[in-house]
Amino acid sequence: MASNIEKAKALINTFANGDVQAAAGLLAEEYIQHNLAYGTGRNAFIGSVEYLASAPAPTTVETVRAFEDGDKVFMQSIYNFAGAGEQVAFDIFRFDVDGKIAEHWDNLADKAAPNPSGHTQTDGPTEAAEKNKTEENREVVKAFLYDVMQGNNLDKTPECFDGDTYIQHNTAIADGLSGLNAALGAMAEQGISMVYDNVHQVLADGNFVLAVSEGTFGGAPTSYYDLWRVEAGKIAEHWDIMETIADKADWQNDNGKF
């Protein structure tokens, strides 16, 4: 029997192979879509597969890393939909009691050049370790979100890192706590604020933890997907995608981003 990770990979691969029957078999009929650019329900997803299959340019899908937490699979992939250009995405799929894919959340961004430290949006370790420390690592990230990202106890920031050892995959920020502080300082000088108001999900598998947060960036409503790798109880590596939340008048479903 296929694992949930295998099912999630098979579903997104239908964008590339056009296998409508496979998509229909993997999805619950009342599939809930939180990507606001698409309709909700199984038939809407199948319609997207059919559309891409008919496009003159092929769609490509590459899954870089995939993890599992209870009834959810979270993964990072690179898409090129009908030749429109490469995008990096985080996808979250929830499975129902029958093993069908029942709900989906995501964040996407255009693929960018390497950051100031030479890291891309997707390189680095792909396999989870410390499987026996999943809950401990989830709590490390929850504390980091509360204390640092939400600004409740900024004096604790140095405690979250192993000195200046921090690998950064954000497209605009260099490695290290020093790189993070420099980037935040530069944004402050430009009057750009990065605010994390609410944390909606914190998913963990071993030493990889994905947080889904809502806030604002430069005043614009923003969805933050942050993937952290934890090592020996410290924040060691970070991948992320920020996405501006579309105006409600443009939503193609009423499920909300979160």
C-alpha positions in Angstrom: 0.0 0.0 0.0 1.3 3.4 -0.9 2.4 5.7 1.9 0.8 9.2 2.3 4.1 10.7 1.1 3.9 8.6 -2.0 0.3 9.5 -2.6 1.1 13.3 -2.2 3.9 12.9 -4.7 1.7 11.0 -7.1 -1.0 13.7 -6.9 1.3 16.6 -7.8 2.9 14.5 -10.6 -0.5 14.4 -12.3 0.2 18.0 -13.2 3.0 16.7 -15.4 1.6 13.4 -16.6 -2.0 14.4 -17.1 -3.3 11.3 -15.4 -6.8 12.4 -14.5 -7.8 8.9 -13.3 -4.9 8.9 -10.8 -5.9 12.3 -9.5 -9.5 11.3 -9.1 -8.5 8.2 -7.2 -6.3 10.0 -4.8 -8.7 12.9 -3.9 -11.6 13.0 -1.6 -14.7 14.3 -3.4 -15.1 17.2 -1.0 -11.4 18.2 -1.4 -10.8 21.6 0.3 -8.5 23.9 -1.6 -6.7 26.8 0.2 -4.8 28.0 -2.8 -7.0 31.1 -3.5 -6.2 31.1 -7.3 -8.1 27.8 -7.8 -11.6 26.4 -7.2 -12.3 23.9 -4.5 -13.4 20.3 -4.8 -12.1 17.2 -6.6 -13.5 18.3 -9.9 -11.7 21.6 -9.8 -8.4 19.9 -9.3 -9.1 17.5 -12.1 -10.0 20.4 -14.3 -6.5 21.9 -13.6 -4.9 18.6 -14.6 -6.8 18.5 -17.8 -5.9 22.1 -18.6 -2.2 21.5 -18.1 -2.3 18.4 -20.2 -3.8 20.4 -23.1 -1.2 23.2 -22.8 1.3 23.5 -25.6 4.3 23.5 -23.2 4.7 20.7 -20.7 4.5 21.0 -17.0 7.4 19.7 -14.8 7.4 18.8 -11.2 10.4 18.0 -8.9 9.9 17.2 -5.3 13.0 18.1 -3.3 12.0 17.1 0.2 8.9 15.5 1.8 7.9 14.8 5.4 5.0 13.4 7.3 3.3 14.6 10.6 0.2 12.6 11.6 -2.5 13.0 8.9 -0.5 15.6 7.0 2.3 15.5 4.5 4.4 18.6 4.0 6.8 19.0 1.0 8.9 21.4 -1.0 8.9 21.2 -4.7 9.8 23.0 -7.9 7.1 23.5 -10.5 7.0 24.8 -14.0 3.4 25.1 -15.0 3.0 24.9 -18.8 6.3 26.6 -19.3 5.4 29.7 -17.4 8.7 29.6 -15.4 10.0 27.7 -12.4 8.4 28.3 -9.0 9.4 26.9 -5.6 6.5 25.7 -3.4 5.6 24.4 -0.1 2.6 22.1 -0.2 0.7 20.7 2.8 -1.8 17.8 2.2 -4.3 16.5 4.8 -5.5 12.9 4.5 -8.9 11.7 5.7 -9.6 8.4 7.5 -10.0 6.6 4.2 -6.5 7.6 3.0 -7.8 10.2 0.5 -6.3 13.6 0.1 -8.9 15.9 1.7 -7.3 19.3 2.1 -4.4 21.4 0.7 -2.5 24.5 1.6 0.5 26.0 -0.2 2.8 29.0 -0.7 4.6 29.6 -4.0 7.4 32.0 -5.2 9.4 32.4 -8.4 12.6 30.6 -8.4 15.4 33.1 -7.8 19.2 33.3 -8.0 21.4 32.1 -5.1 21.4 34.3 -2.1 24.4 36.4 -0.8 25.9 33.2 0.8 25.5 31.2 -2.4 22.6 29.0 -1.2 19.5 28.4 -3.4 15.9 28.2 -2.2 16.0 24.4 -2.2 19.6 23.0 -1.7 20.7 21.4 1.5 19.8 18.3 3.5 16.6 16.5 2.4 16.2 13.6 4.9 14.9 14.0 8.4 17.0 12.9 11.3 16.3 12.8 15.1 13.0 11.0 14.5 12.9 10.4 18.3 13.0 14.2 19.0 10.1 15.3 16.7 8.1 16.9 19.6 11.2 18.5 21.2 12.1 20.1 17.9 8.6 21.3 17.3 8.7 23.0 20.7 12.1 24.6 19.8 10.5 26.2 16.8 7.3 27.2 18.6 9.5 29.0 21.2 11.5 30.6 18.4 8.4 31.8 16.7 7.0 33.3 19.9 10.1 34.8 21.3 11.9 36.0 18.1 9.6 36.1 15.0 6.7 37.5 17.0 9.0 39.8 19.0 7.9 38.8 22.5 11.3 38.1 23.9 13.9 39.3 21.5 16.7 39.1 24.1 16.4 35.3 23.8 17.5 35.4 20.1 21.1 34.4 20.7 20.0 31.4 22.7 18.2 30.0 19.7 21.4 29.6 17.6 24.8 27.9 17.9 26.8 31.1 17.8 26.8 32.4 14.2 26.3 29.0 12.7 23.1 29.3 10.8 22.5 28.3 7.1 20.1 30.6 5.3 18.2 29.9 2.1 16.1 33.1 2.0 16.9 34.7 -1.3 18.0 38.0 0.1 19.7 37.1 3.4 23.2 35.9 4.2 24.2 33.1 6.5 24.5 33.4 10.3 22.6 35.3 13.0 24.7 38.2 11.8 23.3 38.0 8.3 19.7 37.9 9.7 20.3 40.9 11.9 21.9 42.8 9.0 18.9 42.1 6.8 16.4 43.1 9.5 18.3 46.2 10.2 18.3 47.2 6.5 14.6 46.6 6.3 14.0 48.8 9.3 16.1 51.6 7.8 13.8 51.4 4.7 10.7 51.5 7.0 9.7 47.9 6.0 8.3 45.9 8.8 7.9 42.0 8.9 5.1 41.1 11.3 4.1 37.6 12.3 0.6 38.0 13.9 -0.7 34.4 14.0 0.9 30.9 13.7 -1.6 28.5 12.1 0.3 25.3 11.8 3.6 23.9 13.1 4.3 20.5 11.5 7.3 18.4 12.4 9.1 15.3 11.3 12.3 14.6 13.2 14.5 17.7 12.9 12.5 19.4 10.1 9.8 21.8 11.3 7.5 23.8 9.0 5.6 26.7 10.4 2.7 28.4 8.6 2.1 32.0 9.8 0.0 35.0 8.9 1.1 38.6 9.2 2.2 41.5 7.1 5.3 42.5 5.2 5.6 46.2 4.4 2.0 46.5 5.4 0.7 43.9 2.9 -1.2 40.8 4.2 1.3 38.0 3.9 1.5 34.2 4.3 4.8 33.0 5.7 5.9 29.4 5.2 9.2 28.8 7.2 11.0 25.4 7.2 13.7 25.0 9.9 16.2 22.3 10.4 17.0 21.9 14.1 20.3 20.5 15.3 21.1 19.8 19.0 18.2 21.9 20.1 19.3 25.0 18.1 18.0 26.6 14.9 20.5 25.4 12.3 19.0 26.0 8.8 16.1 27.9 7.2 14.1 27.8 4.0 11.1 30.0 3.4 8.5 31.3 1.0 6.6 34.5 1.6 3.4 35.1 -0.4 1.2 38.2 -0.5 -2.4 37.2 0.2 -4.6 38.1 -2.7 -7.4 40.6 -2.3 -10.6 38.8 -1.4 -12.3 40.0 -4.5 -9.9 37.9 -6.5 -10.4 34.6 -4.6 -11.5 31.6 -6.6 -12.7 29.8 -3.4 -14.0 30.9 0.0 -11.9 28.6 2.1 -9.3 31.2 3.1 -5.5 31.0 2.9 -5.1 29.2 6.2 
